[in-house]
């Protein structure tokens, strides 16, 4: 193990749930489609969304679920509780 020097002004990375402010804006029964841009794959988006919604659900006691939407080429999330 190597311990490095103490550093100042290093920004803390944004957590996945904070990267998606839409989660906090959604009301029960609403949904949102998330589609890939540039070189992203559906699998990459799926992993990030699952991680974000899992942590958000656990933290807020709300219930957001996601499904892959092949016809829409994206991931749709719903607030169900």
OpenMM code with the backbone's topology and positions (N, CA, C; nanometers):
from openmm import Vec3, app, unit

residues = "UNK UNK UNK UNK UNK UNK UNK UNK UNK UNK UNK UNK UNK UNK UNK UNK UNK UNK UNK UNK UNK UNK UNK UNK UNK UNK UNK UNK UNK UNK UNK UNK UNK UNK UNK UNK UNK UNK UNK UNK UNK UNK UNK UNK UNK UNK UNK UNK UNK UNK UNK UNK UNK UNK UNK UNK UNK UNK UNK UNK UNK UNK UNK UNK UNK UNK UNK UNK UNK UNK UNK UNK UNK UNK UNK UNK UNK UNK UNK UNK UNK".split()
positions = [
    Vec3(0.0848, -0.1175, 0.0000),
    Vec3(0.0000, 0.0000, 0.0000),
    Vec3(0.0890, 0.1234, 0.0000),
    Vec3(0.0494, 0.2212, -0.0806),
    Vec3(0.1226, 0.3468, -0.0857),
    Vec3(0.0280, 0.4601, -0.0500),
    Vec3(0.0675, 0.5428, 0.0439),
    Vec3(-0.0122, 0.6580, 0.0827),
    Vec3(0.0496, 0.7804, 0.0169),
    Vec3(-0.0316, 0.8532, -0.0575),
    Vec3(0.0157, 0.9704, -0.1311),
    Vec3(0.0007, 1.0964, -0.0471),
    Vec3(0.0470, 1.2055, -0.1014),
    Vec3(0.0410, 1.3347, -0.0330),
    Vec3(-0.1027, 1.3798, -0.0121),
    Vec3(-0.1241, 1.4610, 0.0895),
    Vec3(-0.2543, 1.5218, 0.1130),
    Vec3(-0.2747, 1.6310, 0.0086),
    Vec3(-0.3950, 1.6354, -0.0500),
    Vec3(-0.4242, 1.7335, -0.1542),
    Vec3(-0.5483, 1.8135, -0.1175),
    Vec3(-0.5558, 1.9354, -0.1673),
    Vec3(-0.6715, 2.0230, -0.1453),
    Vec3(-0.7420, 2.0491, -0.2779),
    Vec3(-0.8654, 2.0899, -0.2669),
    Vec3(-0.9468, 2.1328, -0.3820),
    Vec3(-0.9674, 2.0240, -0.4865),
    Vec3(-0.9786, 1.9002, -0.4438),
    Vec3(-1.0120, 1.7915, -0.5348),
    Vec3(-1.1626, 1.7716, -0.5254),
    Vec3(-1.2327, 1.7903, -0.6366),
    Vec3(-1.3789, 1.7807, -0.6358),
    Vec3(-1.4238, 1.6360, -0.6221),
    Vec3(-1.5298, 1.6175, -0.5459),
    Vec3(-1.5890, 1.4852, -0.5280),
    Vec3(-1.6734, 1.4540, -0.6516),
    Vec3(-1.6555, 1.3362, -0.7107),
    Vec3(-1.7358, 1.3007, -0.8277),
    Vec3(-1.8843, 1.2962, -0.7920),
    Vec3(-1.9668, 1.3313, -0.8883),
    Vec3(-2.1111, 1.3297, -0.8697),
    Vec3(-2.1590, 1.1855, -0.8668),
    Vec3(-2.2458, 1.1540, -0.7716),
    Vec3(-2.3006, 1.0186, -0.7658),
    Vec3(-2.3999, 0.9993, -0.8801),
    Vec3(-2.4260, 0.8737, -0.9163),
    Vec3(-2.5168, 0.8444, -1.0271),
    Vec3(-2.6537, 0.9057, -1.0082),
    Vec3(-2.7077, 0.8997, -0.8872),
    Vec3(-2.8421, 0.9525, -0.8677),
    Vec3(-2.8460, 1.1042, -0.8840),
    Vec3(-2.7360, 1.1729, -0.8548),
    Vec3(-2.7317, 1.3176, -0.8719),
    Vec3(-2.7113, 1.3553, -1.0180),
    Vec3(-2.6667, 1.2611, -1.0999),
    Vec3(-2.6473, 1.2883, -1.2417),
    Vec3(-2.7811, 1.2903, -1.3159),
    Vec3(-2.8838, 1.2392, -1.2515),
    Vec3(-3.0152, 1.2301, -1.3139),
    Vec3(-3.1174, 1.3060, -1.2296),
    Vec3(-3.1160, 1.4392, -1.2336),
    Vec3(-3.2104, 1.5166, -1.1517),
    Vec3(-3.3561, 1.4894, -1.1887),
    Vec3(-3.3786, 1.4308, -1.3059),
    Vec3(-3.5141, 1.3973, -1.3483),
    Vec3(-3.5812, 1.3034, -1.2488),
    Vec3(-3.5033, 1.2211, -1.1785),
    Vec3(-3.5602, 1.1265, -1.0823),
    Vec3(-3.6402, 1.1990, -0.9751),
    Vec3(-3.5876, 1.3090, -0.9252),
    Vec3(-3.6545, 1.3845, -0.8193),
    Vec3(-3.7763, 1.4605, -0.8718),
    Vec3(-3.7805, 1.4887, -1.0002),
    Vec3(-3.8902, 1.5653, -1.0586),
    Vec3(-4.0110, 1.4800, -1.0949),
    Vec3(-3.9922, 1.3498, -1.1066),
    Vec3(-4.0991, 1.2624, -1.1533),
    Vec3(-4.2072, 1.2418, -1.0479),
    Vec3(-4.3331, 1.2453, -1.0942),
    Vec3(-4.4484, 1.2158, -1.0093),
    Vec3(-4.4913, 1.0721, -1.0358),
    Vec3(-4.5674, 1.0145, -0.9447),
    Vec3(-4.6171, 0.8782, -0.9616),
    Vec3(-4.6970, 0.8702, -1.0918),
    Vec3(-4.6666, 0.7672, -1.1719),
    Vec3(-4.7349, 0.7461, -1.2996),
    Vec3(-4.6638, 0.8068, -1.4194),
    Vec3(-4.5635, 0.8889, -1.3977),
    Vec3(-4.4892, 0.9504, -1.5080),
    Vec3(-4.3738, 0.8606, -1.5505),
    Vec3(-4.3325, 0.8768, -1.6766),
    Vec3(-4.2179, 0.8021, -1.7281),
    Vec3(-4.1317, 0.8938, -1.8133),
    Vec3(-4.0107, 0.8470, -1.8399),
    Vec3(-3.9156, 0.9252, -1.9188),
    Vec3(-3.8297, 0.8283, -1.9999),
    Vec3(-3.8094, 0.8580, -2.1272),
    Vec3(-3.7246, 0.7770, -2.2144),
    Vec3(-3.5833, 0.8339, -2.2148),
    Vec3(-3.4856, 0.7456, -2.2026),
    Vec3(-3.3442, 0.7846, -2.2068),
    Vec3(-3.2799, 0.7076, -2.3213),
    Vec3(-3.2248, 0.7806, -2.4182),
    Vec3(-3.1668, 0.7185, -2.5371),
    Vec3(-3.0166, 0.7447, -2.5440),
    Vec3(-2.9434, 0.6580, -2.6120),
    Vec3(-2.7981, 0.6754, -2.6227),
    Vec3(-2.7600, 0.7918, -2.7130),
    Vec3(-2.6449, 0.8493, -2.6833),
    Vec3(-2.5868, 0.9529, -2.7689),
    Vec3(-2.4441, 0.9102, -2.8015),
    Vec3(-2.3913, 0.9650, -2.9067),
    Vec3(-2.2535, 0.9366, -2.9485),
    Vec3(-2.2268, 0.7865, -2.9554),
    Vec3(-2.1269, 0.7384, -2.8835),
    Vec3(-2.0864, 0.5977, -2.8913),
    Vec3(-2.1384, 0.5133, -2.7754),
    Vec3(-2.2411, 0.5610, -2.7057),
    Vec3(-2.2965, 0.4852, -2.5937),
    Vec3(-2.3765, 0.3653, -2.6445),
    Vec3(-2.3800, 0.2615, -2.5652),
    Vec3(-2.4635, 0.1464, -2.5977),
    Vec3(-2.5809, 0.1417, -2.5001),
    Vec3(-2.6835, 0.0691, -2.5372),
    Vec3(-2.7984, 0.0515, -2.4491),
    Vec3(-2.7531, -0.0134, -2.3176),
    Vec3(-2.6598, -0.1072, -2.3268),
    Vec3(-2.6117, -0.1760, -2.2071),
    Vec3(-2.5440, -0.0791, -2.1101),
    Vec3(-2.4660, 0.0157, -2.1626),
    Vec3(-2.4011, 0.1147, -2.0765),
    Vec3(-2.5041, 0.2012, -2.0060),
    Vec3(-2.6024, 0.2460, -2.0819),
    Vec3(-2.7084, 0.3286, -2.0234),
    Vec3(-2.7836, 0.2478, -1.9187),
    Vec3(-2.8170, 0.1244, -1.9515),
    Vec3(-2.8913, 0.0375, -1.8596),
    Vec3(-2.8176, 0.0238, -1.7273),
    Vec3(-2.6863, 0.0002, -1.7321),
    Vec3(-2.6077, -0.0148, -1.6104),
    Vec3(-2.6118, 0.1119, -1.5257),
    Vec3(-2.5928, 0.2268, -1.5905),
    Vec3(-2.5925, 0.3533, -1.5160),
    Vec3(-2.7291, 0.3854, -1.4570),
    Vec3(-2.8341, 0.3633, -1.5353),
    Vec3(-2.9692, 0.3913, -1.4876),
    Vec3(-3.0050, 0.2973, -1.3724),
    Vec3(-2.9736, 0.1691, -1.3857),
    Vec3(-3.0029, 0.0747, -1.2772),
    Vec3(-2.9316, 0.1143, -1.1489),
    Vec3(-2.8067, 0.1530, -1.1611),
    Vec3(-2.7306, 0.1952, -1.0441),
    Vec3(-2.7924, 0.3202, -0.9815),
    Vec3(-2.8241, 0.4177, -1.0643),
    Vec3(-2.8812, 0.5435, -1.0152),
    Vec3(-3.0168, 0.5216, -0.9497),
    Vec3(-3.1042, 0.4447, -1.0140),
    Vec3(-3.2378, 0.4243, -0.9579),
    Vec3(-3.2318, 0.3401, -0.8303),
    Vec3(-3.1427, 0.2428, -0.8257),
    Vec3(-3.1279, 0.1619, -0.7041),
    Vec3(-3.0919, 0.2504, -0.5849),
    Vec3(-2.9914, 0.3341, -0.6013),
    Vec3(-2.9485, 0.4214, -0.4923),
    Vec3(-3.0538, 0.5260, -0.4600),
    Vec3(-3.1187, 0.5790, -0.5609),
    Vec3(-3.2232, 0.6795, -0.5389),
    Vec3(-3.3401, 0.6175, -0.4622),
    Vec3(-3.3836, 0.4990, -0.5049),
    Vec3(-3.4949, 0.4314, -0.4377),
    Vec3(-3.4621, 0.4043, -0.2914),
    Vec3(-3.3410, 0.3578, -0.2667),
    Vec3(-3.2983, 0.3254, -0.1309),
    Vec3(-3.2908, 0.4512, -0.0435),
    Vec3(-3.2414, 0.5583, -0.1006),
    Vec3(-3.2221, 0.6828, -0.0262),
    Vec3(-3.3542, 0.7542, 0.0018),
    Vec3(-3.4460, 0.7535, -0.0939),
    Vec3(-3.5684, 0.8333, -0.0829),
    Vec3(-3.6924, 0.7528, -0.0475),
    Vec3(-3.6832, 0.6205, -0.0511),
    Vec3(-3.7980, 0.5309, -0.0285),
    Vec3(-3.9048, 0.5468, -0.1362),
    Vec3(-3.8679, 0.6038, -0.2498),
    Vec3(-3.9570, 0.6118, -0.3652),
    Vec3(-3.9299, 0.4903, -0.4518),
    Vec3(-4.0140, 0.4647, -0.5494),
    Vec3(-3.9955, 0.3467, -0.6329),
    Vec3(-3.9911, 0.3877, -0.7797),
    Vec3(-3.8738, 0.3731, -0.8404),
    Vec3(-3.8559, 0.3991, -0.9827),
    Vec3(-3.8054, 0.2710, -1.0461),
    Vec3(-3.8708, 0.2293, -1.1544),
    Vec3(-3.8307, 0.1082, -1.2259),
    Vec3(-3.7929, 0.1444, -1.3684),
    Vec3(-3.7167, 0.0566, -1.4332),
    Vec3(-3.6747, 0.0827, -1.5710),
    Vec3(-3.6917, -0.0428, -1.6555),
    Vec3(-3.7121, -0.0201, -1.7832),
    Vec3(-3.7226, -0.1293, -1.8800),
    Vec3(-3.6530, -0.0876, -2.0088),
    Vec3(-3.5910, -0.1853, -2.0750),
    Vec3(-3.5317, -0.1616, -2.2063),
    Vec3(-3.6436, -0.1566, -2.3088),
    Vec3(-3.6440, -0.0528, -2.3906),
    Vec3(-3.7474, -0.0333, -2.4925),
    Vec3(-3.6811, -0.0466, -2.6294),
    Vec3(-3.6836, -0.1666, -2.6849),
    Vec3(-3.6150, -0.1922, -2.8114),
    Vec3(-3.6704, -0.1085, -2.9252),
    Vec3(-3.8022, -0.0945, -2.9346),
    Vec3(-3.8616, -0.0168, -3.0434),
    Vec3(-3.8251, 0.1312, -3.0355),
    Vec3(-3.8041, 0.1805, -2.9130),
    Vec3(-3.7682, 0.3205, -2.8931),
    Vec3(-3.6169, 0.3406, -2.8851),
    Vec3(-3.5411, 0.2307, -2.8903),
    Vec3(-3.3952, 0.2340, -2.8807),
    Vec3(-3.3473, 0.3094, -2.7565),
    Vec3(-3.3989, 0.2679, -2.6419),
    Vec3(-3.3574, 0.3341, -2.5196),
    Vec3(-3.4050, 0.2610, -2.3960),
    Vec3(-3.3931, 0.3302, -2.2843),
    Vec3(-3.4370, 0.2810, -2.1547),
    Vec3(-3.5456, 0.3765, -2.1069),
    Vec3(-3.6591, 0.3214, -2.0648),
    Vec3(-3.7656, 0.4045, -2.0097),
    Vec3(-3.7731, 0.3796, -1.8595),
    Vec3(-3.7845, 0.4889, -1.7831),
    Vec3(-3.8000, 0.4780, -1.6388),
    Vec3(-3.9385, 0.5277, -1.5989),
    Vec3(-3.9979, 0.4634, -1.4982),
    Vec3(-4.1283, 0.5000, -1.4463),
    Vec3(-4.1189, 0.5221, -1.2971),
    Vec3(-4.1909, 0.6210, -1.2469),
    Vec3(-4.2071, 0.6353, -1.1027),
    Vec3(-4.3373, 0.5667, -1.0683),
    Vec3(-4.3311, 0.4612, -0.9874),
    Vec3(-4.4511, 0.3850, -0.9559),
    Vec3(-4.4961, 0.4030, -0.8104),
    Vec3(-4.4156, 0.4640, -0.7281),
    Vec3(-4.4510, 0.4849, -0.5884),
    Vec3(-4.3873, 0.6103, -0.5366),
] * unit.nanometer
topology = app.Topology()
chain = topology.addChain("A")
for resn in residues:
    res = topology.addResidue(resn, chain)
    for name in ("N", "CA", "C"):
        topology.addAtom(name, app.Element.getBySymbol(name[0]), res)
